Amino acid sequence: MANFTEICVLCCQTNALKAILPQFDTDNTLHPHGSFDVGDGYVLLRGWDKKPRQAPHLKAAVISEFLRCPAPKFRRWSRLWLPNSQIARSAWKEKESYAENVRMSCNVKFHIDGIDRFREVQYFTQLAVEDDEPEDSNDELYDMEEQHYVELLEFSHGTLWSCTHEGNNSLQIINVKTIKAVVAMIPHRRTLPSGITKDRFFMVEKAGLDVTLTGIEVEEDQLEDL
């Protein structure tokens, strides 16, 4: 709580200085060292692989199918800055962190084909996609397969989105620019009409203090340099 109070005091002091000296109120267009501006408010943030790497067999197959050619070596990125100022993280780095440093912000909501979907991000990367002209496609690999429990969704008037986690059975690649927000996936158990009880997850947006906006921005950059 003390850290949160200090952050509030710092914000107040900063706003006061900007009001007194408007020349210091500049647009926040500078990105952290080592980041990559994807465009439209999306920025890839470190940590990242220092050298290109080959994906494991299962993920390489997914990438090959997406590119329609053998999977190339690539660098993984661990975080993505969203236009709403949230930071989406990846399971790749979160699983390497100590328990006290883990941020539960690997799950995202994205909009595709007119439907909101929810996924757990494995990592972010850049892949060269051949179309009319070669271009960089900034993508994420995820593995949270949503199976909306339609009855619950309708009964709750569209507020309870219940999903199951399918693991590596549902690996897929999407464009990062379809991501709209970081969400929380809360475990819950539901007994189906057949009497079978299944472990599921329900989606919550803006759960309490937004952990995606707290902490020191350069935390993973510092770890990379150690």
HELIX and SHEET records of a PDB file:
HELIX    1   1 ALA A    2  ILE A   20  1                                  19    
HELIX    2   2 PRO A   22  PHE A   24  5                                   3    
HELIX    3   3 HIS A   57  LEU A   67  1                                  11    
HELIX    4   4 ALA A   91  GLU A   94  1                                   4    
HELIX    5   5 ALA A   99  ASN A  101  5                                   3    
HELIX    6   6 VAL A  150  PHE A  155  1                                   6    
HELIX    7   7 GLY A  167  SER A  170  5                                   4    
HELIX    8   8 VAL A  176  THR A  178  5                                   3    
HELIX    9   9 VAL A  211  LEU A  213  5                                   3    
HELIX   10  10 GLU A  219  ASP A  225  1                                   7    
SHEET    1   A 4 PHE A  36  GLY A  39  0                                        
SHEET    2   A 4 TYR A  42  TRP A  48 -1                                        
SHEET    3   A 4 ARG A  76  TRP A  81 -1                                        
SHEET    4   A 4 ILE A  87  ARG A  89 -1                                        
SHEET    1   B 8 PHE A  36  GLY A  39  0                                        
SHEET    2   B 8 TYR A  42  TRP A  48 -1                                        
SHEET    3   B 8 ARG A  76  TRP A  81 -1                                        
SHEET    4   B 8 ILE A 115  VAL A 129 -1                                        
SHEET    5   B 8 ASN A 107  ILE A 112 -1                                        
SHEET    6   B 8 ILE A 179  THR A 191 -1                                        
SHEET    7   B 8 THR A 197  GLU A 205 -1                                        
SHEET    8   B 8 SER A 162  CYS A 163 -1                                        
SHEET    1   C 6 PHE A  36  GLY A  39  0                                        
SHEET    2   C 6 TYR A  42  TRP A  48 -1                                        
SHEET    3   C 6 ARG A  76  TRP A  81 -1                                        
SHEET    4   C 6 ILE A 115  VAL A 129 -1                                        
SHEET    5   C 6 GLU A 135  TYR A 142 -1                                        
SHEET    6   C 6 GLN A 172  ASN A 175 -1                                        
END                                                                             
